[in-house]
């Protein structure tokens, strides 16, 4: 086993221990449906920073991107980024014991990587093989790990202890990270960054309502995020799931 794999294995083990400990301390006194937010004052400060960054940088860049870049090109970026996320989703479906989800995800990846020309296009959807996104945060939920405290992360935005651990572990277990070169990894990171800008443009109306038109943007964003995550864990499909501005691929 090389050093890289040893680091990844250590990282997965360590983050799992942290997740289990933090989520176990969630305090069972929190009523069902409520949000556990013991770090609200810190979260609100980070939220104010994120909101400032969105207003000053991310939002304007997303508007320019949506105005200057043709829709066809934006769609290609979105298709490619989505296709690159399929291997990681496949691994998580396997870890969740979801054979149907794993089969669908693998089929989508093969179709879009071949007929769709390396993911530039999405023939899988046209053929009725729809995307079934998932992540390690949902895998932890399937394994019985509680969501833990709500967190607002700098730049990244709303999360929870469980989902934050999921983000870290997803980086470690993503099959693409084991086959691409360092230079290719930079290109993939840039592509995903551009795609996030595209999503910010796509969901501009929804994000504007949450961040700039609500009386308490922090509470509105927290509720929106946690409801969507809980629906996803429960396997439910609702309108918010289809238009989730915080669903990172």
Residue frames relative to the residue before (quaternion, step in Angstrom):
aa qw qx qy qz dx dy dz
X 1.0000 0.0000 0.0000 0.0000 0.00 0.00 0.00
X 0.3372 -0.7653 0.5071 0.2083 3.60 -0.70 1.05
X 0.7228 -0.4666 0.2940 0.4164 3.54 -1.31 0.29
X 0.6209 0.5583 -0.3439 0.4294 3.57 1.04 -0.80
X 0.6824 0.4761 -0.2922 0.4715 3.56 0.90 -0.91
X 0.6142 0.5428 -0.3503 0.4531 3.60 1.04 -0.71
X 0.6491 0.5136 -0.3142 0.4649 3.58 0.97 -0.86
X 0.6549 0.5119 -0.3140 0.4587 3.55 0.94 -0.90
X 0.6643 0.5021 -0.3097 0.4590 3.59 0.91 -0.88
X 0.6382 0.5118 -0.3230 0.4759 3.57 1.00 -0.80
X 0.6499 0.5351 -0.3116 0.4407 3.56 0.96 -0.92
X 0.6590 0.5051 -0.3090 0.4638 3.57 0.90 -0.92
X 0.6694 0.5030 -0.3018 0.4559 3.58 0.89 -0.96
X 0.6778 0.5051 -0.2958 0.4449 3.56 0.88 -0.96
X 0.6938 0.4737 -0.2884 0.4595 3.58 0.85 -0.92
X 0.6062 0.5404 -0.3578 0.4608 3.57 1.10 -0.60
X 0.6425 0.5131 -0.3228 0.4687 3.58 0.97 -0.83
X 0.6456 0.5146 -0.3147 0.4683 3.57 0.95 -0.89
X 0.6617 0.5196 -0.3044 0.4466 3.56 0.92 -0.94
X 0.6709 0.5036 -0.3021 0.4528 3.55 0.87 -0.97
X 0.6741 0.4973 -0.2961 0.4589 3.56 0.95 -0.89
X 0.6911 0.4822 -0.2894 0.4539 3.57 0.85 -0.95
X 0.7013 0.4685 -0.2809 0.4580 3.55 0.91 -0.90
X 0.6053 0.5465 -0.3624 0.4512 3.56 1.10 -0.60
X 0.6974 0.4511 -0.2611 0.4919 3.53 1.19 -0.63
X 0.2949 0.7940 -0.4836 0.2208 3.53 1.26 0.40
X 0.4168 -0.7040 0.4884 0.3036 3.56 1.14 -0.29
X 0.2530 -0.8115 0.5079 0.1400 3.58 -0.01 1.25
X 0.5119 0.6527 -0.4182 0.3701 3.59 1.26 -0.11
X 0.5291 0.6119 -0.4196 0.4117 3.60 1.22 -0.26
X 0.4024 -0.7432 0.4832 0.2284 3.58 -0.61 1.14
X 0.6106 -0.5606 0.4107 0.3798 3.53 -1.17 0.62
X 0.7742 0.3100 -0.2522 0.4909 3.56 -0.91 0.94
X 0.6233 0.5195 -0.3496 0.4684 3.59 1.20 -0.35
X 0.3919 -0.7091 0.5394 0.2294 3.55 -1.29 0.35
X 0.3267 -0.7495 0.5505 0.1686 3.55 -0.79 1.09
X 0.1211 0.8219 -0.5361 0.1499 3.57 -0.34 1.24
X 0.0140 0.8479 -0.5288 0.0345 3.60 0.49 1.18
X 0.7058 0.4332 -0.2557 0.4988 3.59 1.24 -0.35
X 0.1719 0.8546 -0.4825 0.0850 3.56 1.20 0.51
X 0.6602 0.5150 -0.3399 0.4283 3.61 0.84 -0.84
X 0.6662 0.4724 -0.2946 0.4963 3.59 0.98 -0.83
X 0.6371 0.5350 -0.3245 0.4501 3.56 0.97 -0.86
X 0.6566 0.5106 -0.3185 0.4547 3.58 0.95 -0.84
X 0.6288 0.5233 -0.3422 0.4622 3.60 1.01 -0.72
X 0.6601 0.4823 -0.3010 0.4909 3.58 0.98 -0.84
X 0.6122 0.5508 -0.3404 0.4538 3.58 1.06 -0.75
X 0.6440 0.5144 -0.3234 0.4649 3.59 0.94 -0.84
X 0.6396 0.5100 -0.3203 0.4777 3.60 1.04 -0.79
X 0.6680 0.4985 -0.3043 0.4612 3.59 0.88 -0.90
X 0.6453 0.5205 -0.3134 0.4631 3.55 1.01 -0.82
X 0.6339 0.5204 -0.3211 0.4736 3.57 1.04 -0.79
X 0.6541 0.5096 -0.3038 0.4693 3.58 0.98 -0.88
X 0.6458 0.5133 -0.3223 0.4643 3.57 1.01 -0.78
X 0.6828 0.4976 -0.2841 0.4533 3.54 0.92 -0.92
X 0.7581 0.4101 -0.2045 0.4641 3.57 0.93 -0.95
X 0.8230 0.2368 -0.0851 0.5093 3.60 0.98 -0.79
X 0.7671 0.4175 -0.2379 0.4251 3.55 0.38 -1.27
X 0.6705 0.5136 -0.3026 0.4417 3.58 0.83 -0.97
X 0.6934 0.4642 -0.2897 0.4688 3.63 0.77 -0.97
X 0.6378 0.5135 -0.3322 0.4681 3.62 0.98 -0.79
X 0.6496 0.5165 -0.3142 0.4610 3.59 0.99 -0.84
X 0.6354 0.5255 -0.3282 0.4610 3.58 1.03 -0.76
X 0.6503 0.4983 -0.3110 0.4817 3.58 0.97 -0.86
X 0.6312 0.5416 -0.3227 0.4518 3.58 0.97 -0.89
X 0.7032 0.4642 -0.2690 0.4665 3.58 0.89 -0.93
X 0.6744 0.4945 -0.2898 0.4654 3.57 1.16 -0.56
X 0.7538 0.4145 -0.2051 0.4668 3.56 0.91 -0.97
X 0.7257 0.4221 -0.2447 0.4850 3.58 0.89 -0.91
X 0.4715 -0.6881 0.4689 0.2903 3.62 -0.72 0.99
X 0.6175 -0.5794 0.3877 0.3641 3.57 -1.11 0.71
X 0.6218 0.5570 -0.3444 0.4295 3.58 1.03 -0.76
X 0.6634 0.4922 -0.2974 0.4787 3.57 1.01 -0.84
X 0.6364 0.5251 -0.3261 0.4614 3.58 0.99 -0.82
X 0.6407 0.5247 -0.3186 0.4612 3.56 1.06 -0.75
X 0.6319 0.5269 -0.3272 0.4647 3.57 1.04 -0.77
X 0.6345 0.5181 -0.3240 0.4734 3.59 1.00 -0.84
X 0.6702 0.4997 -0.2966 0.4618 3.57 0.90 -0.92
X 0.6488 0.5178 -0.3168 0.4589 3.59 0.95 -0.87
X 0.6774 0.5034 -0.2938 0.4487 3.56 0.90 -0.96
X 0.6619 0.4989 -0.3054 0.4687 3.58 0.92 -0.91
X 0.6424 0.5214 -0.3171 0.4636 3.56 1.01 -0.82
X 0.6637 0.5062 -0.3084 0.4563 3.57 0.93 -0.87
X 0.6510 0.5164 -0.3151 0.4586 3.59 1.03 -0.74
X 0.6519 0.5107 -0.3146 0.4640 3.58 1.23 -0.37
X 0.5011 0.6946 -0.4079 0.3164 3.59 1.26 -0.26
X 0.6409 0.5253 -0.3611 0.4277 3.68 0.85 -0.76
X 0.6611 0.4911 -0.3151 0.4717 3.59 0.96 -0.80
X 0.6342 0.5163 -0.3300 0.4716 3.58 1.02 -0.78
X 0.6146 0.5568 -0.3366 0.4460 3.58 1.06 -0.80
X 0.6521 0.5097 -0.3099 0.4680 3.59 0.92 -0.94
X 0.6884 0.4831 -0.2933 0.4546 3.59 0.89 -0.87
X 0.6079 0.5282 -0.3608 0.4704 3.59 1.04 -0.65
X 0.6289 0.5241 -0.3286 0.4710 3.59 1.02 -0.79
X 0.6764 0.4970 -0.2903 0.4596 3.59 0.88 -0.96
X 0.6781 0.4768 -0.2811 0.4836 3.57 1.17 -0.58
X 0.4513 -0.6910 0.4464 0.3459 3.56 1.28 -0.19
X 0.4696 0.6725 -0.4282 0.3793 3.55 1.25 0.49
X 0.1888 -0.8305 0.5172 0.0837 3.56 0.13 1.30
X 0.6465 0.5223 -0.3255 0.4509 3.59 0.97 -0.83
X 0.6655 0.4992 -0.3018 0.4656 3.57 0.93 -0.89
X 0.6434 0.5180 -0.3180 0.4653 3.57 1.01 -0.82
X 0.6591 0.5111 -0.3063 0.4589 3.59 0.95 -0.88
X 0.6579 0.5068 -0.3059 0.4656 3.57 0.95 -0.90
X 0.6688 0.5090 -0.2962 0.4537 3.56 0.94 -0.93
X 0.6569 0.5003 -0.3085 0.4723 3.58 0.95 -0.85
X 0.6395 0.5233 -0.3222 0.4620 3.59 1.00 -0.82
X 0.6384 0.5219 -0.3226 0.4648 3.59 0.97 -0.87
X 0.6719 0.5087 -0.3048 0.4436 3.56 0.88 -0.95
X 0.6718 0.4955 -0.2997 0.4619 3.58 0.91 -0.87
X 0.6641 0.5026 -0.3047 0.4621 3.59 0.93 -0.88
X 0.7339 0.4340 -0.2470 0.4604 3.56 0.78 -1.01
X 0.6513 0.5109 -0.3190 0.4615 3.59 1.15 -0.53
X 0.7234 0.3862 -0.2275 0.5251 3.60 1.20 -0.45
X 0.7615 0.3261 -0.1825 0.5296 3.57 0.36 -1.23
X 0.7174 0.4484 -0.2401 0.4760 3.57 1.05 -0.80
X 0.4282 -0.7377 0.4365 0.2863 3.59 1.30 0.28
X 0.7700 -0.3836 0.1847 0.4752 3.55 0.34 1.34
X 0.7166 -0.4790 0.2526 0.4395 3.56 1.08 0.71
X 0.4044 0.7166 -0.4836 0.2983 3.59 1.21 0.15
X 0.7780 0.1912 -0.0936 0.5910 3.55 1.15 -0.67
X 0.3661 -0.7531 0.5194 0.1706 3.57 -1.24 0.40
X 0.0069 -0.8285 0.5594 -0.0224 3.62 0.46 1.15
X 0.5407 0.6376 -0.4037 0.3716 3.60 1.14 -0.54
X 0.6654 0.4931 -0.3061 0.4696 3.58 0.90 -0.90
X 0.6450 0.5203 -0.3187 0.4601 3.57 0.98 -0.82
X 0.6960 0.4414 -0.2565 0.5048 3.58 1.20 -0.57
X 0.5943 -0.6186 0.3439 0.3820 3.59 1.28 0.19
X 0.5397 0.5687 -0.4261 0.4514 3.58 1.25 0.35
X 0.1011 -0.8641 0.4929 0.0113 3.53 0.09 1.34
X 0.6145 -0.5805 0.4086 0.3441 3.53 -1.23 0.64
X 0.0670 -0.7701 0.6337 0.0307 3.57 -1.06 0.83
X 0.0823 -0.8480 0.5225 0.0328 3.58 0.44 1.22
X 0.1076 0.7628 -0.6348 0.0601 3.53 -1.18 0.62
X 0.1586 -0.7855 0.5910 0.0921 3.57 -1.25 0.17
X 0.6977 -0.4831 0.3170 0.4234 3.55 -1.27 0.11
X 0.5324 0.5980 -0.4134 0.4336 3.58 1.19 -0.37
X 0.6752 0.4632 -0.2844 0.4987 3.58 0.99 -0.84
X 0.5936 0.5552 -0.3663 0.4530 3.59 1.10 -0.62
X 0.6395 0.5143 -0.3220 0.4720 3.58 0.96 -0.85
X 0.6341 0.5312 -0.3297 0.4549 3.58 1.02 -0.81
X 0.6388 0.5178 -0.3179 0.4720 3.58 1.00 -0.85
X 0.6810 0.4787 -0.2779 0.4795 3.58 1.07 -0.73
X 0.6096 -0.6058 0.3346 0.3866 3.58 1.27 0.05
X 0.4703 0.6655 -0.4532 0.3613 3.59 1.24 0.21
X 0.4313 -0.7131 0.4935 0.2487 3.58 -0.82 0.99
X 0.6271 -0.5819 0.3713 0.3609 3.55 -1.22 0.51
X 0.3359 -0.7616 0.4964 0.2463 3.58 1.15 -0.49
X 0.7596 -0.3722 0.2735 0.4579 3.54 -1.29 -0.29
X 0.4975 -0.6151 0.5222 0.3185 3.51 -1.24 0.57
X 0.0666 -0.7954 0.6023 0.0112 3.57 -1.02 0.84
X 0.1675 -0.7177 0.6568 0.1596 3.52 -1.23 0.51
X 0.1996 -0.8088 0.5478 0.0765 3.55 -0.58 1.20
X 0.5572 -0.5974 0.4460 0.3657 3.60 -1.02 0.70
X 0.8355 0.1275 -0.1551 0.5115 3.57 -0.97 0.99
X 0.7010 0.4736 -0.2763 0.4559 3.60 0.76 -1.04
X 0.4015 -0.7361 0.4608 0.2909 3.57 0.95 -0.86
X 0.8269 -0.2407 0.1581 0.4830 3.59 -1.18 -0.54
X 0.1123 0.7702 -0.6190 0.1051 3.55 -1.09 0.78
X 0.2681 -0.6997 0.6134 0.2495 3.55 -1.30 -0.44
X 0.6883 -0.4361 0.3323 0.4750 3.59 -1.22 0.15
X 0.6787 0.4977 -0.2975 0.4507 3.58 0.84 -0.97
X 0.7064 0.4619 -0.2776 0.4588 3.59 0.84 -0.92
X 0.6077 0.5415 -0.3556 0.4595 3.58 1.12 -0.58
X 0.6229 0.5033 -0.3259 0.5026 3.56 1.03 -0.80
X 0.6331 0.5522 -0.3242 0.4349 3.57 1.01 -0.82
X 0.6261 0.5416 -0.3350 0.4499 3.57 0.99 -0.82
X 0.6751 0.5013 -0.2888 0.4577 3.56 0.91 -0.97
X 0.6987 0.4683 -0.2795 0.4630 3.58 0.84 -0.98
X 0.5966 0.5642 -0.3662 0.4377 3.60 1.04 -0.68
X 0.6279 0.5279 -0.3362 0.4627 3.58 1.04 -0.73
X 0.6899 0.4940 -0.2769 0.4508 3.56 1.05 -0.78
X 0.7767 0.3737 -0.1926 0.4689 3.59 0.94 -0.85
X 0.4395 0.6971 -0.4665 0.3213 3.59 1.23 -0.13
X 0.4493 -0.7214 0.4515 0.2719 3.64 -0.54 1.12
X 0.6044 0.5801 -0.3677 0.4037 3.60 1.02 -0.69
X 0.6347 0.5522 -0.3345 0.4247 3.57 1.04 -0.72
X 0.6789 0.4878 -0.2842 0.4694 3.58 1.23 -0.36
X 0.7432 0.4013 -0.2173 0.4893 3.60 1.23 -0.23
X 0.6664 0.4948 -0.3184 0.4579 3.60 1.14 -0.46
X 0.5070 -0.6182 0.5029 0.3285 3.53 -1.24 0.46
X 0.6753 -0.4760 0.3526 0.4394 3.58 -1.25 0.22
X 0.6473 0.5146 -0.3231 0.4601 3.58 0.97 -0.81
X 0.6542 0.5027 -0.3096 0.4727 3.58 0.96 -0.84
X 0.6113 0.5574 -0.3459 0.4426 3.57 1.07 -0.73
X 0.6289 0.5256 -0.3338 0.4656 3.58 1.05 -0.72
X 0.6415 0.5160 -0.3213 0.4679 3.58 1.00 -0.80
X 0.6475 0.5146 -0.3163 0.4646 3.57 0.98 -0.86
X 0.6400 0.5232 -0.3210 0.4621 3.57 0.99 -0.83
X 0.6536 0.5107 -0.3084 0.4656 3.57 0.99 -0.86
X 0.6384 0.5322 -0.3222 0.4533 3.56 0.98 -0.86
X 0.6814 0.4807 -0.2906 0.4692 3.56 0.89 -0.92
X 0.6185 0.5391 -0.3403 0.4594 3.57 1.10 -0.66
X 0.6521 0.4991 -0.3073 0.4809 3.57 0.97 -0.87
X 0.6458 0.5240 -0.3239 0.4511 3.57 1.01 -0.79
X 0.6267 0.5242 -0.3390 0.4665 3.59 1.06 -0.69
X 0.6073 0.5274 -0.3443 0.4844 3.57 1.08 -0.69
X 0.6410 0.5257 -0.3138 0.4630 3.56 1.03 -0.81
X 0.6539 0.4970 -0.3153 0.4754 3.57 0.99 -0.78
X 0.6034 0.5464 -0.3565 0.4586 3.58 1.07 -0.70
X 0.6590 0.4898 -0.3033 0.4836 3.57 1.04 -0.74
X 0.6496 0.5387 -0.3166 0.4331 3.58 0.94 -0.91
X 0.7858 0.3040 -0.1444 0.5190 3.57 0.92 -0.94
X 0.1892 0.8328 -0.5022 0.1357 3.56 1.18 0.57
X 0.6648 0.5105 -0.3178 0.4433 3.60 0.88 -0.90
X 0.6763 0.4926 -0.2943 0.4618 3.57 0.89 -0.93
X 0.6727 0.4902 -0.2980 0.4673 3.58 0.92 -0.90
X 0.6252 0.5413 -0.3368 0.4502 3.58 1.03 -0.75
X 0.6359 0.5188 -0.3278 0.4681 3.58 1.02 -0.80
X 0.6897 0.4919 -0.2825 0.4500 3.58 0.88 -0.96
X 0.7926 0.3722 -0.1719 0.4513 3.54 0.76 -1.08
X 0.8379 0.2631 -0.0891 0.4698 3.56 0.89 -0.87
X 0.7373 0.3921 -0.2392 0.4954 3.60 1.19 -0.19
X 0.6049 0.5475 -0.3652 0.4483 3.59 1.23 -0.17
X 0.5888 -0.5944 0.4159 0.3565 3.56 -1.16 0.62
X 0.7756 0.0953 -0.0422 0.6225 3.59 1.12 -0.69
X 0.2425 -0.8244 0.4941 0.1322 3.57 0.04 1.30
X 0.6056 0.5584 -0.3603 0.4377 3.58 1.08 -0.64
X 0.6948 0.4656 -0.2752 0.4740 3.58 0.82 -1.00
X 0.6452 0.5266 -0.3253 0.4480 3.59 1.01 -0.79
X 0.6749 0.4832 -0.2900 0.4763 3.57 0.94 -0.88
X 0.6272 0.5409 -0.3278 0.4545 3.58 0.99 -0.84
X 0.6799 0.4868 -0.2906 0.4650 3.58 0.86 -0.95
X 0.6524 0.5230 -0.3155 0.4487 3.58 0.93 -0.91
X 0.6776 0.5011 -0.2926 0.4518 3.56 0.89 -0.96
X 0.7141 0.4653 -0.2731 0.4461 3.57 0.75 -1.04
X 0.6191 0.5300 -0.3523 0.4602 3.60 1.02 -0.67
X 0.6621 0.5059 -0.3056 0.4607 3.56 0.92 -0.90
X 0.6653 0.5014 -0.3090 0.4588 3.58 0.92 -0.87
X 0.6676 0.4974 -0.3058 0.4620 3.57 0.95 -0.82
X 0.6191 0.5183 -0.3384 0.4833 3.58 1.07 -0.68
X 0.6542 0.5220 -0.3125 0.4494 3.58 0.95 -0.89
X 0.6567 0.5063 -0.3070 0.4671 3.58 0.95 -0.89
X 0.6915 0.4681 -0.2690 0.4799 3.57 1.07 -0.79
X 0.4707 -0.6939 0.4301 0.3346 3.58 1.28 -0.15
X 0.4739 0.6700 -0.4379 0.3670 3.55 1.21 0.46
X 0.2291 -0.7563 0.5983 0.1324 3.56 -1.11 0.73
X 0.0799 0.7802 -0.6124 0.0996 3.53 -0.62 1.19
X 0.7215 -0.4400 0.2964 0.4450 3.56 -1.26 0.24
X 0.6467 0.5328 -0.3301 0.4347 3.58 0.93 -0.85
X 0.6184 0.5476 -0.3493 0.4424 3.60 1.08 -0.66
X 0.6833 0.4964 -0.2799 0.4565 3.55 1.06 -0.80
X 0.7771 0.2207 -0.1178 0.5775 3.56 1.18 -0.48
X 0.2384 0.7840 -0.5269 0.2257 3.55 0.66 1.16
X 0.2866 -0.7965 0.5046 0.1699 3.61 -0.31 1.19
X 0.6954 0.4532 -0.2783 0.4832 3.58 1.24 -0.22
X 0.4724 0.6526 -0.4546 0.3798 3.57 1.23 0.38
X 0.1337 -0.8254 0.5470 0.0398 3.58 -0.10 1.31
X 0.1934 -0.7768 0.5902 0.1044 3.53 -1.01 0.86
